[in-house]
Amino acid sequence: MPIRIGLKTQYDRMLYNLNRLTNDIQKLQTQIASGTKIEKPSDDPVALVRTMGYRKSLEDIERYRVSIREGKSFLRTMEGAYDGLENIVIRAKQLALQARNDDLTPENRQAIAREVENLLKEALALANTRHGNRYVFGGNKPVGYDETHPPFELVKKALPGGEVKERVIYRGGEEDTYYGYSPEGKILIGRNGNEALMASGLFETLIGLKNTLEANNVSDPQRELEELGTHIDRLEKVMDHLLNERAALGARMDHLELKENLYQDLHDTIKENLSATQDADLLEVATRLKAKETAYQAALAASAKVMQLSLVNYLS
């Protein structure tokens, strides 16, 4: 015996199918508009978990890349300071060699002494180089100084005989500063001034050279020549120290450059994985949307015919 289906059941089924097609069309239209295939967690829970993981990884990588860029910028500032200090040492050595010339007058030597004094001031300024508000040779104390008392300062002390003794003091941090660029990795960035500069003897050598030239020891020219020779030897050692520091700095910059390139490759790979997980295939979605719209139109046409059926149609 065939089962008869009432009109109400047919109407309910038609409405259900039309609503389902409408929801499918709306979902596909949303995917095309947003470019993603996940609108809510229930769409694809597994893909959603992967997407969240990829996004977290991208955030971590971007944070490390920002740290690396800041570290490289900091090191470039320090490299500029080393470059200036090396030029000062070269010029000081030229002046010391020039001062050994017997033809120079006392006035010439005083003029050279004044230039060496200017070199000392420039060296102090470079030693107090800042990257933003951070002293690059301040070690683990790059901030927190009075403007009148930076990490490196020239102090003068009057002696009983009327002479003035000069020396450069360092009041910065005793340890180096490190930057983190990965969960476990960190790299030396800010050098402490004691090891970076004070250990080179730069300031003592410039002060000693200036004092020798100002003394203008005409009564004992041989002693003056010996002192100038000593200063020249010390300047060469200062240069060796600065070159070694700069070479180590260059190695750290190369390391950061390598890490930045690795993070860029990793960033691109994760972006591709994220795209494959969450991005919709627009061509496929458009094809499915067209099929759903065709099915919807057909369902509407069929529903219109069924909706016309009633007992009245069979009354004469």
BATIDREN-822398 format. One record per residue (C-alpha): x negated, y, z negated; residue number from 1. Coordinates in Angstrom, 1 decimal, decimal comma. Each point is the difference from the previous one (the first is absolute). Layout:
// BATIDREN-822398
   east  north     up   i
      X      Y      Z NUM
...
END
This chain:
// BATIDREN-822398
   east  north     up   i
    0,0    0,0    0,0   1
   -1,7    3,3    1,1   2
   -0,6    2,6   -2,7   3
    1,7    3,3    0,6   4
   -1,9    3,2   -0,9   5
    2,1    2,9   -1,0   6
   -0,4    3,5    1,4   7
   -1,3    1,4   -3,2   8
   -2,8   -2,5   -0,1   9
   -0,8    0,9    3,6  10
    0,0    3,7   -0,8  11
   -2,3   -0,5   -3,0  12
   -2,4   -2,1    2,0  13
   -0,1    2,7    2,8  14
   -0,7    2,7   -2,5  15
   -2,7   -2,0   -1,6  16
   -1,7   -0,6    3,3  17
    0,3    3,6    1,0  18
   -1,5    1,2   -3,3  19
   -2,8   -2,5    0,3  20
   -0,8    1,2    3,5  21
    0,2    3,6   -1,2  22
   -2,4   -0,7   -2,8  23
   -2,4   -1,7    2,3  24
    0,1    2,9    2,5  25
   -0,5    2,5   -2,8  26
   -3,0   -2,0   -1,3  27
   -1,6   -0,1    3,4  28
    0,6    3,7    0,6  29
   -1,7    0,7   -3,4  30
   -3,0   -2,1    1,0  31
   -0,4    1,9    3,3  32
    0,4    3,4   -1,8  33
   -2,5   -0,9   -2,8  34
   -2,3   -2,2    1,9  35
    0,0   -2,6   -2,8  36
    1,8   -3,3   -0,4  37
    0,4    0,2   -3,7  38
    2,8    2,3   -1,2  39
    0,6   -1,6   -3,5  40
   -1,7   -2,7   -2,0  41
    2,5   -2,7    1,0  42
   -0,8    0,4    3,7  43
   -3,4   -1,9   -0,5  44
   -1,2   -0,3   -3,6  45
   -3,3   -1,7    1,0  46
   -0,8    2,6    2,6  47
    0,8    2,7   -2,5  48
   -2,4   -1,4   -2,5  49
   -2,7   -0,1    2,6  50
    0,8    3,5    1,1  51
   -0,3    1,3   -3,6  52
   -3,4   -1,8   -0,3  53
   -1,3    1,5    3,2  54
    1,1    3,5   -1,0  55
   -1,7   -0,3   -3,4  56
   -3,2   -1,1    1,7  57
    0,2    3,0    2,3  58
    0,4    2,3   -2,9  59
   -3,0   -1,5   -1,8  60
   -2,1    0,3    3,2  61
    1,0    3,6    0,5  62
   -1,0    0,8   -3,6  63
   -3,4   -1,6    0,5  64
   -0,5    1,7    3,3  65
    0,7    3,4   -1,6  66
   -2,6   -0,8   -2,7  67
   -2,5   -1,0    2,7  68
    0,6    3,2    1,9  69
   -0,4    2,1   -3,1  70
   -3,2   -2,0   -0,9  71
   -1,4    0,6    3,5  72
    0,8    3,7   -0,2  73
   -1,7    0,2   -3,5  74
   -3,1   -1,7    1,4  75
   -0,2    2,3    3,0  76
    0,0    2,9   -2,4  77
   -2,8   -1,6   -1,9  78
   -1,9   -0,7    3,2  79
    0,2    3,6    0,9  80
   -1,5    1,0   -3,3  81
   -2,9   -2,5    0,5  82
   -0,5    1,4    3,4  83
   -0,3    3,5   -1,4  84
   -2,4   -1,1   -2,8  85
   -2,2   -1,8    2,5  86
   -0,3    3,2    2,1  87
   -0,9    1,9   -3,2  88
   -2,8   -2,5   -0,7  89
   -1,3    0,3    3,5  90
    0,0    3,8   -0,2  91
   -1,7    0,0   -3,4  92
   -2,7   -2,3    1,3  93
   -0,6    2,4    2,9  94
   -0,3    2,9   -2,4  95
   -2,4   -1,9   -2,2  96
   -2,2   -0,8    3,0  97
    0,2    3,6    1,1  98
   -1,0    1,2   -3,4  99
   -3,3   -2,0    0,2 100
   -1,1    2,3    2,7 101
   -2,9    2,2   -1,3 102
    1,0    2,9    2,2 103
    3,2    0,7   -2,0 104
    0,1    3,1   -2,1 105
    1,5    0,1   -3,6 106
    3,0    1,7    1,5 107
    0,4   -2,9    2,5 108
   -0,1   -2,5   -2,8 109
    2,6    1,9   -2,0 110
    2,3    0,1    3,0 111
   -0,4   -3,8    0,3 112
    0,7   -0,4   -3,7 113
    3,2    2,0    0,4 114
    1,1   -2,3    2,9 115
   -0,8   -3,1   -2,1 116
    2,2    1,6   -2,8 117
    2,8    0,3    2,6 118
   -0,5   -3,6    0,9 119
    0,4   -0,9   -3,6 120
    3,3    1,9   -0,2 121
    1,2   -1,8    3,2 122
   -1,0   -3,4   -1,4 123
    2,0    0,7   -3,2 124
    3,0    1,1    2,1 125
   -0,3   -3,3    2,0 126
   -0,4   -2,0   -3,2 127
    3,3    1,5   -1,2 128
    1,8   -0,8    3,3 129
    3,7   -0,7   -0,5 130
    2,4   -2,1    2,0 131
    3,3    1,7   -0,8 132
   -0,3    0,6   -3,7 133
   -2,4   -3,0   -0,6 134
   -3,8    0,4   -0,3 135
   -1,5   -2,6    2,3 136
   -3,1   -0,4   -2,3 137
    2,0    0,1   -3,2 138
    0,1   -3,8   -0,4 139
    2,9   -1,2   -2,1 140
    0,6    3,6   -1,1 141
    0,9    1,7    3,3 142
    2,3    2,5   -1,6 143
    0,5    1,9   -3,3 144
   -2,7    2,7    0,3 145
   -0,1    3,7   -0,7 146
   -0,6    1,9    3,2 147
   -3,0    1,7   -1,7 148
   -1,4   -3,4   -1,1 149
    0,1   -2,5    2,9 150
   -1,7   -3,4   -0,2 151
   -3,4    1,4    1,1 152
   -1,1    3,3   -1,5 153
   -3,3    1,9   -0,1 154
   -0,9    1,1   -3,5 155
   -2,7    2,4   -1,0 156
   -1,9    0,1   -3,3 157
   -2,2    2,9   -1,1 158
   -3,4   -1,1   -1,3 159
   -2,0    1,9   -2,7 160
   -2,6    1,2    2,5 161
    2,7    1,8    2,1 162
    0,2   -2,8    2,5 163
    3,4   -1,5    1,0 164
    0,3   -3,7    0,3 165
    2,6   -1,2    2,5 166
    1,6   -3,5    0,3 167
    3,1   -1,5    1,5 168
    2,3   -2,0   -2,3 169
    2,6   -2,6    0,9 170
    3,2   -0,2   -2,2 171
    2,0   -2,3    2,3 172
    1,1   -3,6   -0,4 173
   -2,7   -2,7   -0,6 174
    1,8   -2,6    2,0 175
    1,0   -0,3    3,6 176
    3,6    0,3    1,3 177
    1,6   -2,9    1,9 178
    3,1   -0,1    2,3 179
    2,2   -3,0    0,3 180
    0,9   -1,1    3,6 181
    1,6   -3,4   -0,7 182
    1,3   -2,0   -3,0 183
   -3,5   -1,1   -0,9 184
   -2,2    2,2    2,1 185
   -1,6    3,3   -1,0 186
   -2,9    2,1    1,3 187
   -2,3    2,6   -1,4 188
    1,0    3,5    1,0 189
   -1,1    2,7   -2,4 190
   -3,7   -0,3   -1,0 191
   -1,0    1,2   -3,4 192
   -2,3    3,0    0,2 193
   -2,8   -1,4   -2,1 194
   -0,8   -2,9    2,4 195
    1,1    1,8    3,2 196
   -2,0    3,3   -0,4 197
   -1,7    0,5   -3,4 198
   -2,0   -3,2    0,4 199
   -1,4    1,4    3,3 200
   -1,9    2,8   -1,7 201
    1,5    2,5    2,5 202
    0,6    2,8   -2,4 203
   -3,2   -0,3   -2,0 204
   -2,0    0,0    3,2 205
    1,7    3,1    1,4 206
   -0,4    1,8   -3,3 207
   -3,7   -1,1   -0,2 208
   -0,7    1,2    3,5 209
    1,6    3,4   -0,7 210
   -2,0    0,4   -3,1 211
   -3,3   -0,8    1,7 212
    0,8    2,5    2,8 213
    1,0    2,7   -2,5 214
   -3,2   -0,5   -2,1 215
   -2,1    0,8    3,1 216
   -3,1   -1,5   -1,6 217
   -2,6    1,9    1,9 218
   -2,6   -0,5   -2,8 219
    0,1   -3,7    0,6 220
    1,2   -0,7    3,6 221
   -1,1   -3,6   -0,1 222
    2,4   -0,7   -2,9 223
    2,8    1,7    2,0 224
   -0,8   -2,2    3,0 225
    0,1   -3,1   -2,2 226
    3,3    1,0   -1,5 227
    1,5    0,7    3,4 228
   -1,2   -3,4    1,2 229
    1,6   -1,6   -3,0 230
    3,3    1,7    0,8 231
   -0,2   -1,2    3,6 232
   -0,5   -3,6   -1,2 233
    3,0    0,4   -2,3 234
    2,1    1,4    2,7 235
   -0,7   -3,1    2,1 236
    1,1   -2,2   -2,8 237
    3,1    2,1   -0,4 238
    0,8   -0,5    3,7 239
   -0,5   -3,7   -0,3 240
    2,4   -0,1   -2,9 241
    2,6    2,0    1,9 242
   -0,4   -2,2    3,1 243
    0,5   -3,1   -2,1 244
    3,1    1,4   -1,6 245
    1,4    1,0    3,4 246
   -0,7   -3,4    1,5 247
    1,9   -1,6   -2,8 248
    2,8    2,5    0,6 249
    0,0   -0,9    3,7 250
    0,4   -3,7   -0,9 251
    3,0    0,8   -2,2 252
    1,6    2,0    2,8 253
   -0,6   -2,8    2,5 254
    1,6   -2,4   -2,5 255
    3,1    2,2   -0,4 256
    0,2    0,3    3,8 257
    0,0   -3,8    0,3 258
    2,7   -0,3   -2,6 259
    2,1    2,6    1,7 260
   -0,2   -1,8    3,3 261
    0,9   -3,3   -1,7 262
    3,0    1,6   -1,7 263
    1,1    1,5    3,3 264
   -0,1   -3,5    1,6 265
    1,9   -1,5   -2,9 266
    2,5    2,9    0,1 267
    0,7   -0,7    3,7 268
    0,4   -3,7   -0,6 269
    2,5    0,5   -2,8 270
    1,9    2,5    2,0 271
    0,4   -2,5    2,8 272
    1,2   -2,7   -2,5 273
    2,4    2,5   -1,5 274
    1,3    0,9    3,4 275
    0,5   -3,6    0,9 276
    1,9   -0,6   -3,2 277
    2,3    2,9   -0,1 278
    0,2    1,6    3,4 279
    2,8   -1,0    2,3 280
   -0,5   -1,2    3,5 281
    2,0    2,8    1,7 282
    0,4   -1,9    3,3 283
    1,3   -3,0   -1,8 284
    2,3    2,0   -2,2 285
    1,4    2,0    3,0 286
    0,7   -3,3    1,8 287
    1,8   -1,4   -3,1 288
    1,9    3,3   -0,4 289
    1,2   -0,1    3,6 290
    1,2   -3,6   -0,5 291
    1,8    0,9   -3,2 292
    1,7    3,0    1,6 293
    1,2   -2,3    2,9 294
    1,3   -2,5   -2,5 295
    1,7    2,7   -2,0 296
    1,8    1,4    3,1 297
    1,1   -3,5    0,9 298
    1,3   -0,6   -3,5 299
    1,9    3,2    0,1 300
    1,7   -0,9    3,3 301
    0,9   -3,5   -1,3 302
    1,3    1,5   -3,3 303
    2,2    2,5    1,9 304
    1,7   -2,9    1,8 305
    0,5   -2,0   -3,1 306
    1,3    3,0   -1,9 307
    2,9    0,3    2,5 308
    1,3   -3,4   -0,8 309
    3,1   -0,1   -2,3 310
    3,4   -1,6   -0,2 311
    1,4    3,0    1,9 312
   -1,9   -1,1    3,2 313
    2,1   -3,1    0,2 314
    3,4    1,6   -0,5 315
    2,0    0,5    3,2 316
END
